[in-house]
Amino acid sequence: MASQILAAILSLILPGLGQIYGGQGLTKGIIFIVIALIFYAVGAGVYSFVWLLSAIFNIYAAYDAYVNAAD
């Protein structure tokens, strides 16, 4: 039984952690982590637009982890 709030918090820290914790599968979690790392790497060189996309992705990942956490 996974806590939805904890899954969302973990995904806010690093997208993908909440998906793994919430029981959505290791593959989905790794895909989210890789996407987040790509956003972070590209955002380090290019500022505003990529960081905005990264923030939107982080919020989506937290929402996804919250909604889909196994009860």
N, CA, C and O atoms as a CHARMM CRD file, in Angstrom:
* protein
*
  284
    1    1 MET  N      0.83800  -1.17000   0.00000 PROA 1      0.00000
    2    1 MET  CA     0.00000   0.00000   0.00000 PROA 1      0.00000
    3    1 MET  C      0.89000   1.24200   0.00000 PROA 1      0.00000
    4    1 MET  O      1.63200   1.47800   0.95400 PROA 1      0.00000
    5    2 ALA  N      0.81600   2.02400  -1.05600 PROA 2      0.00000
    6    2 ALA  CA     1.65000   3.20600  -1.20500 PROA 2      0.00000
    7    2 ALA  C      0.85900   4.46200  -0.86500 PROA 2      0.00000
    8    2 ALA  O     -0.31200   4.59400  -1.22300 PROA 2      0.00000
    9    3 SER  N      1.50800   5.36500  -0.18100 PROA 3      0.00000
   10    3 SER  CA     0.88700   6.64100   0.14900 PROA 3      0.00000
   11    3 SER  C      0.91800   7.54100  -1.08300 PROA 3      0.00000
   12    3 SER  O      1.97200   7.74400  -1.68400 PROA 3      0.00000
   13    4 GLN  N     -0.23700   8.07700  -1.45200 PROA 4      0.00000
   14    4 GLN  CA    -0.30700   8.95200  -2.61000 PROA 4      0.00000
   15    4 GLN  C      0.49100  10.23300  -2.39000 PROA 4      0.00000
   16    4 GLN  O      1.15700  10.72000  -3.30400 PROA 4      0.00000
   17    5 ILE  N      0.42500  10.77200  -1.18900 PROA 5      0.00000
   18    5 ILE  CA     1.13900  12.01500  -0.90200 PROA 5      0.00000
   19    5 ILE  C      2.64500  11.79400  -0.94500 PROA 5      0.00000
   20    5 ILE  O      3.37200  12.62600  -1.49000 PROA 5      0.00000
   21    6 LEU  N      3.12500  10.69700  -0.38400 PROA 6      0.00000
   22    6 LEU  CA     4.55300  10.40100  -0.42900 PROA 6      0.00000
   23    6 LEU  C      5.01800  10.17600  -1.86300 PROA 6      0.00000
   24    6 LEU  O      6.11000  10.60700  -2.23200 PROA 6      0.00000
   25    7 ALA  N      4.20700   9.50900  -2.67100 PROA 7      0.00000
   26    7 ALA  CA     4.55400   9.30100  -4.08000 PROA 7      0.00000
   27    7 ALA  C      4.67900  10.63600  -4.80300 PROA 7      0.00000
   28    7 ALA  O      5.59400  10.82000  -5.60400 PROA 7      0.00000
   29    8 ALA  N      3.77100  11.57100  -4.53100 PROA 8      0.00000
   30    8 ALA  CA     3.83000  12.89300  -5.16500 PROA 8      0.00000
   31    8 ALA  C      5.06800  13.65900  -4.70600 PROA 8      0.00000
   32    8 ALA  O      5.73400  14.30300  -5.51600 PROA 8      0.00000
   33    9 ILE  N      5.37500  13.59400  -3.42100 PROA 9      0.00000
   34    9 ILE  CA     6.55700  14.29600  -2.90400 PROA 9      0.00000
   35    9 ILE  C      7.83500  13.72700  -3.51100 PROA 9      0.00000
   36    9 ILE  O      8.73100  14.48200  -3.88900 PROA 9      0.00000
   37   10 LEU  N      7.92400  12.41100  -3.60500 PROA 10     0.00000
   38   10 LEU  CA     9.10200  11.79800  -4.22000 PROA 10     0.00000
   39   10 LEU  C      9.25600  12.22600  -5.67400 PROA 10     0.00000
   40   10 LEU  O     10.37400  12.43500  -6.14500 PROA 10     0.00000
   41   11 SER  N      8.13500  12.35700  -6.39000 PROA 11     0.00000
   42   11 SER  CA     8.21000  12.78900  -7.78500 PROA 11     0.00000
   43   11 SER  C      8.56200  14.25900  -7.91100 PROA 11     0.00000
   44   11 SER  O      9.13200  14.67100  -8.92100 PROA 11     0.00000
   45   12 LEU  N      8.23600  15.04900  -6.91500 PROA 12     0.00000
   46   12 LEU  CA     8.66700  16.44800  -6.93600 PROA 12     0.00000
   47   12 LEU  C     10.17000  16.55500  -6.72500 PROA 12     0.00000
   48   12 LEU  O     10.82400  17.43500  -7.28400 PROA 12     0.00000
   49   13 ILE  N     10.71200  15.65100  -5.91200 PROA 13     0.00000
   50   13 ILE  CA    12.15800  15.64200  -5.68200 PROA 13     0.00000
   51   13 ILE  C     12.88000  15.20800  -6.95800 PROA 13     0.00000
   52   13 ILE  O     13.79300  15.89000  -7.42400 PROA 13     0.00000
   53   14 LEU  N     12.47100  14.08600  -7.51200 PROA 14     0.00000
   54   14 LEU  CA    13.00900  13.59700  -8.78600 PROA 14     0.00000
   55   14 LEU  C     11.90900  12.82100  -9.48800 PROA 14     0.00000
   56   14 LEU  O     11.52000  11.74500  -9.03600 PROA 14     0.00000
   57   15 PRO  N     11.40700  13.36300 -10.59100 PROA 15     0.00000
   58   15 PRO  CA    10.35500  12.64600 -11.32200 PROA 15     0.00000
   59   15 PRO  C     10.79400  11.21700 -11.62300 PROA 15     0.00000
   60   15 PRO  O     11.90600  10.97400 -12.09300 PROA 15     0.00000
   61   16 GLY  N      9.90700  10.29400 -11.34600 PROA 16     0.00000
   62   16 GLY  CA    10.19100   8.87900 -11.54100 PROA 16     0.00000
   63   16 GLY  C     10.26200   8.12600 -10.22300 PROA 16     0.00000
   64   16 GLY  O      9.87500   6.96000 -10.14800 PROA 16     0.00000
   65   17 LEU  N     10.75800   8.79100  -9.17900 PROA 17     0.00000
   66   17 LEU  CA    10.82800   8.12200  -7.87500 PROA 17     0.00000
   67   17 LEU  C      9.43700   7.80400  -7.35000 PROA 17     0.00000
   68   17 LEU  O      9.21500   6.72800  -6.79500 PROA 17     0.00000
   69   18 GLY  N      8.51500   8.71600  -7.51600 PROA 18     0.00000
   70   18 GLY  CA     7.15100   8.48400  -7.06900 PROA 18     0.00000
   71   18 GLY  C      6.45800   7.39500  -7.86200 PROA 18     0.00000
   72   18 GLY  O      5.64700   6.64200  -7.32300 PROA 18     0.00000
   73   19 GLN  N      6.78000   7.31100  -9.15400 PROA 19     0.00000
   74   19 GLN  CA     6.20500   6.26100  -9.98000 PROA 19     0.00000
   75   19 GLN  C      6.71300   4.88900  -9.53400 PROA 19     0.00000
   76   19 GLN  O      5.94800   3.92700  -9.47100 PROA 19     0.00000
   77   20 ILE  N      8.00100   4.80700  -9.22700 PROA 20     0.00000
   78   20 ILE  CA     8.57500   3.54200  -8.76500 PROA 20     0.00000
   79   20 ILE  C      7.98600   3.18000  -7.40800 PROA 20     0.00000
   80   20 ILE  O      7.56300   2.04300  -7.19700 PROA 20     0.00000
   81   21 TYR  N      7.95700   4.13600  -6.49000 PROA 21     0.00000
   82   21 TYR  CA     7.40300   3.89300  -5.16100 PROA 21     0.00000
   83   21 TYR  C      5.92200   3.52100  -5.22300 PROA 21     0.00000
   84   21 TYR  O      5.46600   2.65200  -4.48100 PROA 21     0.00000
   85   22 GLY  N      5.18000   4.17600  -6.10300 PROA 22     0.00000
   86   22 GLY  CA     3.74000   3.96900  -6.19100 PROA 22     0.00000
   87   22 GLY  C      3.32200   2.69400  -6.89800 PROA 22     0.00000
   88   22 GLY  O      2.12800   2.41600  -7.00600 PROA 22     0.00000
   89   23 GLY  N      4.27200   1.92000  -7.38000 PROA 23     0.00000
   90   23 GLY  CA     3.94900   0.63800  -7.98700 PROA 23     0.00000
   91   23 GLY  C      3.58200   0.71000  -9.45700 PROA 23     0.00000
   92   23 GLY  O      2.90900  -0.18500  -9.96900 PROA 23     0.00000
   93   24 GLN  N      4.00900   1.75600 -10.14500 PROA 24     0.00000
   94   24 GLN  CA     3.69500   1.88200 -11.56200 PROA 24     0.00000
   95   24 GLN  C      4.71100   1.17500 -12.44700 PROA 24     0.00000
   96   24 GLN  O      4.54200   1.12000 -13.66500 PROA 24     0.00000
   97   25 GLY  N      5.72900   0.65300 -11.86400 PROA 25     0.00000
   98   25 GLY  CA     6.70900  -0.10800 -12.62100 PROA 25     0.00000
   99   25 GLY  C      8.04200   0.60600 -12.72100 PROA 25     0.00000
  100   25 GLY  O      8.12200   1.83300 -12.78200 PROA 25     0.00000
  101   26 LEU  N      9.08400  -0.20900 -12.73700 PROA 26     0.00000
  102   26 LEU  CA    10.43600   0.31500 -12.82500 PROA 26     0.00000
  103   26 LEU  C     10.68700   0.99300 -14.17100 PROA 26     0.00000
  104   26 LEU  O     11.38000   2.00700 -14.23700 PROA 26     0.00000
  105   27 THR  N     10.12900   0.43900 -15.23400 PROA 27     0.00000
  106   27 THR  CA    10.34400   1.00200 -16.56900 PROA 27     0.00000
  107   27 THR  C      9.79800   2.42300 -16.66500 PROA 27     0.00000
  108   27 THR  O     10.48800   3.31800 -17.15100 PROA 27     0.00000
  109   28 LYS  N      8.58200   2.63500 -16.21200 PROA 28     0.00000
  110   28 LYS  CA     7.99000   3.97700 -16.26600 PROA 28     0.00000
  111   28 LYS  C      8.79200   4.94000 -15.40300 PROA 28     0.00000
  112   28 LYS  O      9.01500   6.08300 -15.80100 PROA 28     0.00000
  113   29 GLY  N      9.22500   4.50000 -14.23400 PROA 29     0.00000
  114   29 GLY  CA    10.03000   5.34900 -13.36700 PROA 29     0.00000
  115   29 GLY  C     11.34600   5.75200 -14.00500 PROA 29     0.00000
  116   29 GLY  O     11.75000   6.91200 -13.92700 PROA 29     0.00000
  117   30 ILE  N     12.01200   4.80200 -14.63200 PROA 30     0.00000
  118   30 ILE  CA    13.28500   5.09800 -15.28700 PROA 30     0.00000
  119   30 ILE  C     13.08700   6.05000 -16.45600 PROA 30     0.00000
  120   30 ILE  O     13.90500   6.94600 -16.66500 PROA 30     0.00000
  121   31 ILE  N     12.01800   5.87300 -17.21900 PROA 31     0.00000
  122   31 ILE  CA    11.73200   6.78500 -18.33000 PROA 31     0.00000
  123   31 ILE  C     11.53100   8.20200 -17.80500 PROA 31     0.00000
  124   31 ILE  O     12.06200   9.15000 -18.38400 PROA 31     0.00000
  125   32 PHE  N     10.77700   8.36500 -16.72200 PROA 32     0.00000
  126   32 PHE  CA    10.56100   9.68400 -16.13600 PROA 32     0.00000
  127   32 PHE  C     11.88100  10.27900 -15.64000 PROA 32     0.00000
  128   32 PHE  O     12.13100  11.47000 -15.82400 PROA 32     0.00000
  129   33 ILE  N     12.72300   9.45700 -15.01400 PROA 33     0.00000
  130   33 ILE  CA    14.01600   9.94600 -14.52000 PROA 33     0.00000
  131   33 ILE  C     14.89200  10.41300 -15.67600 PROA 33     0.00000
  132   33 ILE  O     15.51500  11.47100 -15.59400 PROA 33     0.00000
  133   34 VAL  N     14.94300   9.63600 -16.74500 PROA 34     0.00000
  134   34 VAL  CA    15.76800  10.00700 -17.90300 PROA 34     0.00000
  135   34 VAL  C     15.26900  11.31000 -18.52200 PROA 34     0.00000
  136   34 VAL  O     16.07200  12.18100 -18.85700 PROA 34     0.00000
  137   35 ILE  N     13.95700  11.45400 -18.67800 PROA 35     0.00000
  138   35 ILE  CA    13.40500  12.69300 -19.23200 PROA 35     0.00000
  139   35 ILE  C     13.76500  13.87400 -18.34100 PROA 35     0.00000
  140   35 ILE  O     14.16200  14.92800 -18.83800 PROA 35     0.00000
  141   36 ALA  N     13.63100  13.70600 -17.03000 PROA 36     0.00000
  142   36 ALA  CA    13.96200  14.78700 -16.09600 PROA 36     0.00000
  143   36 ALA  C     15.44200  15.15600 -16.18700 PROA 36     0.00000
  144   36 ALA  O     15.78200  16.33900 -16.18900 PROA 36     0.00000
  145   37 LEU  N     16.31500  14.17000 -16.26000 PROA 37     0.00000
  146   37 LEU  CA    17.74500  14.44300 -16.35000 PROA 37     0.00000
  147   37 LEU  C     18.09700  15.16000 -17.64900 PROA 37     0.00000
  148   37 LEU  O     18.97500  16.02300 -17.66600 PROA 37     0.00000
  149   38 ILE  N     17.42200  14.81000 -18.72400 PROA 38     0.00000
  150   38 ILE  CA    17.64300  15.52000 -19.99700 PROA 38     0.00000
  151   38 ILE  C     17.21000  16.97500 -19.86700 PROA 38     0.00000
  152   38 ILE  O     17.92500  17.87800 -20.30100 PROA 38     0.00000
  153   39 PHE  N     16.03300  17.20700 -19.26800 PROA 39     0.00000
  154   39 PHE  CA    15.58700  18.58500 -19.03600 PROA 39     0.00000
  155   39 PHE  C     16.59600  19.35500 -18.18900 PROA 39     0.00000
  156   39 PHE  O     16.90900  20.50700 -18.49100 PROA 39     0.00000
  157   40 TYR  N     17.11000  18.72100 -17.12500 PROA 40     0.00000
  158   40 TYR  CA    18.05200  19.40200 -16.23900 PROA 40     0.00000
  159   40 TYR  C     19.36000  19.71600 -16.96900 PROA 40     0.00000
  160   40 TYR  O     19.91800  20.80100 -16.80800 PROA 40     0.00000
  161   41 ALA  N     19.84200  18.77300 -17.76200 PROA 41     0.00000
  162   41 ALA  CA    21.10300  18.97300 -18.48100 PROA 41     0.00000
  163   41 ALA  C     20.98000  20.08500 -19.52300 PROA 41     0.00000
  164   41 ALA  O     21.85400  20.94600 -19.62700 PROA 41     0.00000
  165   42 VAL  N     19.90200  20.06200 -20.28500 PROA 42     0.00000
  166   42 VAL  CA    19.70100  21.09300 -21.30700 PROA 42     0.00000
  167   42 VAL  C     19.39300  22.43200 -20.64500 PROA 42     0.00000
  168   42 VAL  O     19.83600  23.47800 -21.11800 PROA 42     0.00000
  169   43 GLY  N     18.63900  22.39900 -19.55700 PROA 43     0.00000
  170   43 GLY  CA    18.27400  23.62100 -18.86000 PROA 43     0.00000
  171   43 GLY  C     19.45000  24.30900 -18.20600 PROA 43     0.00000
  172   43 GLY  O     19.39300  25.50900 -17.93800 PROA 43     0.00000
  173   44 ALA  N     20.53000  23.56500 -17.93900 PROA 44     0.00000
  174   44 ALA  CA    21.71300  24.17200 -17.34400 PROA 44     0.00000
  175   44 ALA  C     22.37900  25.14100 -18.30900 PROA 44     0.00000
  176   44 ALA  O     23.02700  26.09800 -17.88400 PROA 44     0.00000
  177   45 GLY  N     22.22400  24.89600 -19.60300 PROA 45     0.00000
  178   45 GLY  CA    22.83900  25.77700 -20.59700 PROA 45     0.00000
  179   45 GLY  C     21.87600  26.79700 -21.16300 PROA 45     0.00000
  180   45 GLY  O     22.27900  27.91300 -21.48900 PROA 45     0.00000
  181   46 VAL  N     20.62500  26.43900 -21.28500 PROA 46     0.00000
  182   46 VAL  CA    19.59300  27.32200 -21.83400 PROA 46     0.00000
  183   46 VAL  C     18.60800  27.57200 -20.71000 PROA 46     0.00000
  184   46 VAL  O     18.08700  26.62300 -20.12500 PROA 46     0.00000
  185   47 TYR  N     18.34700  28.80600 -20.40400 PROA 47     0.00000
  186   47 TYR  CA    17.63300  29.08800 -19.16200 PROA 47     0.00000
  187   47 TYR  C     16.12700  28.99800 -19.21700 PROA 47     0.00000
  188   47 TYR  O     15.59200  27.91200 -18.99500 PROA 47     0.00000
  189   48 SER  N     15.43100  30.03600 -19.49000 PROA 48     0.00000
  190   48 SER  CA    14.02400  30.19200 -19.15500 PROA 48     0.00000
  191   48 SER  C     13.10200  29.13100 -19.74900 PROA 48     0.00000
  192   48 SER  O     12.35900  28.49300 -19.00200 PROA 48     0.00000
  193   49 PHE  N     13.12200  28.92200 -21.04200 PROA 49     0.00000
  194   49 PHE  CA    12.13400  28.05400 -21.67400 PROA 49     0.00000
  195   49 PHE  C     12.25900  26.60800 -21.22700 PROA 49     0.00000
  196   49 PHE  O     11.25200  25.96800 -20.92400 PROA 49     0.00000
  197   50 VAL  N     13.46000  26.09000 -21.18000 PROA 50     0.00000
  198   50 VAL  CA    13.65200  24.68500 -20.80900 PROA 50     0.00000
  199   50 VAL  C     13.33000  24.48400 -19.33200 PROA 50     0.00000
  200   50 VAL  O     12.78500  23.44700 -18.95500 PROA 50     0.00000
  201   51 TRP  N     13.66300  25.46300 -18.49300 PROA 51     0.00000
  202   51 TRP  CA    13.32700  25.33500 -17.08100 PROA 51     0.00000
  203   51 TRP  C     11.82700  25.37400 -16.86900 PROA 51     0.00000
  204   51 TRP  O     11.31000  24.71800 -15.96500 PROA 51     0.00000
  205   52 LEU  N     11.12100  26.13800 -17.69700 PROA 52     0.00000
  206   52 LEU  CA     9.66400  26.15300 -17.61900 PROA 52     0.00000
  207   52 LEU  C      9.11000  24.77700 -17.98800 PROA 52     0.00000
  208   52 LEU  O      8.23100  24.25900 -17.30000 PROA 52     0.00000
  209   53 LEU  N      9.61500  24.18800 -19.05900 PROA 53     0.00000
  210   53 LEU  CA     9.19300  22.83600 -19.44400 PROA 53     0.00000
  211   53 LEU  C      9.53400  21.82400 -18.34900 PROA 53     0.00000
  212   53 LEU  O      8.75200  20.91600 -18.06800 PROA 53     0.00000
  213   54 SER  N     10.69500  21.98600 -17.74100 PROA 54     0.00000
  214   54 SER  CA    11.09900  21.09300 -16.65700 PROA 54     0.00000
  215   54 SER  C     10.14700  21.20400 -15.46700 PROA 54     0.00000
  216   54 SER  O      9.76600  20.19300 -14.87600 PROA 54     0.00000
  217   55 ALA  N      9.76900  22.41500 -15.12200 PROA 55     0.00000
  218   55 ALA  CA     8.83900  22.61800 -14.00700 PROA 55     0.00000
  219   55 ALA  C      7.47700  22.00000 -14.31900 PROA 55     0.00000
  220   55 ALA  O      6.86300  21.37200 -13.45700 PROA 55     0.00000
  221   56 ILE  N      7.01300  22.18000 -15.54200 PROA 56     0.00000
  222   56 ILE  CA     5.73200  21.59100 -15.94800 PROA 56     0.00000
  223   56 ILE  C      5.81300  20.06400 -15.88200 PROA 56     0.00000
  224   56 ILE  O      4.87400  19.40900 -15.42700 PROA 56     0.00000
  225   57 PHE  N      6.92800  19.50300 -16.33300 PROA 57     0.00000
  226   57 PHE  CA     7.10200  18.05300 -16.29200 PROA 57     0.00000
  227   57 PHE  C      7.13900  17.55800 -14.84300 PROA 57     0.00000
  228   57 PHE  O      6.55300  16.52000 -14.53400 PROA 57     0.00000
  229   58 ASN  N      7.82000  18.28600 -13.95000 PROA 58     0.00000
  230   58 ASN  CA     7.86700  17.89400 -12.54000 PROA 58     0.00000
  231   58 ASN  C      6.46500  17.87400 -11.93300 PROA 58     0.00000
  232   58 ASN  O      6.12000  16.95100 -11.19600 PROA 58     0.00000
  233   59 ILE  N      5.66800  18.87700 -12.23500 PROA 59     0.00000
  234   59 ILE  CA     4.30600  18.93600 -11.71600 PROA 59     0.00000
  235   59 ILE  C      3.47300  17.78700 -12.27600 PROA 59     0.00000
  236   59 ILE  O      2.70700  17.15500 -11.54900 PROA 59     0.00000
  237   60 TYR  N      3.62600  17.52100 -13.57100 PROA 60     0.00000
  238   60 TYR  CA     2.89900  16.39700 -14.16800 PROA 60     0.00000
  239   60 TYR  C      3.30700  15.07300 -13.52000 PROA 60     0.00000
  240   60 TYR  O      2.45500  14.23500 -13.22800 PROA 60     0.00000
  241   61 ALA  N      4.60400  14.88600 -13.29700 PROA 61     0.00000
  242   61 ALA  CA     5.08900  13.63600 -12.69800 PROA 61     0.00000
  243   61 ALA  C      4.52500  13.46200 -11.28800 PROA 61     0.00000
  244   61 ALA  O      4.14700  12.35500 -10.90400 PROA 61     0.00000
  245   62 ALA  N      4.46800  14.54400 -10.52100 PROA 62     0.00000
  246   62 ALA  CA     3.90500  14.46400  -9.17200 PROA 62     0.00000
  247   62 ALA  C      2.42100  14.13600  -9.23000 PROA 62     0.00000
  248   62 ALA  O      1.93100  13.32300  -8.44700 PROA 62     0.00000
  249   63 TYR  N      1.70900  14.76300 -10.15100 PROA 63     0.00000
  250   63 TYR  CA     0.27600  14.47700 -10.31700 PROA 63     0.00000
  251   63 TYR  C      0.06700  13.01700 -10.72200 PROA 63     0.00000
  252   63 TYR  O     -0.79500  12.33200 -10.17200 PROA 63     0.00000
  253   64 ASP  N      0.85400  12.55200 -11.68000 PROA 64     0.00000
  254   64 ASP  CA     0.75100  11.17400 -12.15100 PROA 64     0.00000
  255   64 ASP  C      1.02900  10.18600 -11.01300 PROA 64     0.00000
  256   64 ASP  O      0.32500   9.18700 -10.86500 PROA 64     0.00000
  257   65 ALA  N      2.05000  10.47000 -10.22000 PROA 65     0.00000
  258   65 ALA  CA     2.38600   9.57900  -9.10000 PROA 65     0.00000
  259   65 ALA  C      1.26500   9.58300  -8.06600 PROA 65     0.00000
  260   65 ALA  O      0.93000   8.53600  -7.51200 PROA 65     0.00000
  261   66 TYR  N      0.68300  10.75500  -7.80100 PROA 66     0.00000
  262   66 TYR  CA    -0.39600  10.85400  -6.82500 PROA 66     0.00000
  263   66 TYR  C     -1.63100  10.08300  -7.27400 PROA 66     0.00000
  264   66 TYR  O     -2.21200   9.32800  -6.49600 PROA 66     0.00000
  265   67 VAL  N     -2.02500  10.27100  -8.51200 PROA 67     0.00000
  266   67 VAL  CA    -3.25000   9.65300  -9.01900 PROA 67     0.00000
  267   67 VAL  C     -3.09600   8.13700  -9.16000 PROA 67     0.00000
  268   67 VAL  O     -4.03900   7.39000  -8.89600 PROA 67     0.00000
  269   68 ASN  N     -1.92800   7.68800  -9.56900 PROA 68     0.00000
  270   68 ASN  CA    -1.76000   6.27500  -9.88400 PROA 68     0.00000
  271   68 ASN  C     -1.09100   5.45600  -8.78800 PROA 68     0.00000
  272   68 ASN  O     -0.79200   4.28200  -9.00400 PROA 68     0.00000
  273   69 ALA  N     -0.84800   6.04100  -7.61800 PROA 69     0.00000
  274   69 ALA  CA    -0.22200   5.26700  -6.53800 PROA 69     0.00000
  275   69 ALA  C     -1.14000   4.12100  -6.13900 PROA 69     0.00000
  276   69 ALA  O     -2.34100   4.30600  -5.94500 PROA 69     0.00000
  277   70 ALA  N     -0.55700   2.94400  -6.02300 PROA 70     0.00000
  278   70 ALA  CA    -1.33700   1.75300  -5.67200 PROA 70     0.00000
  279   70 ALA  C     -1.87100   1.87900  -4.25600 PROA 70     0.00000
  280   70 ALA  O     -1.14300   2.22400  -3.32600 PROA 70     0.00000
  281   71 ASP  N     -3.14300   1.59500  -4.11400 PROA 71     0.00000
  282   71 ASP  CA    -3.76700   1.67000  -2.78900 PROA 71     0.00000
  283   71 ASP  C     -3.74400   0.33700  -2.08800 PROA 71     0.00000
  284   71 ASP  O     -4.22800   0.22200  -0.96200 PROA 71     0.00000
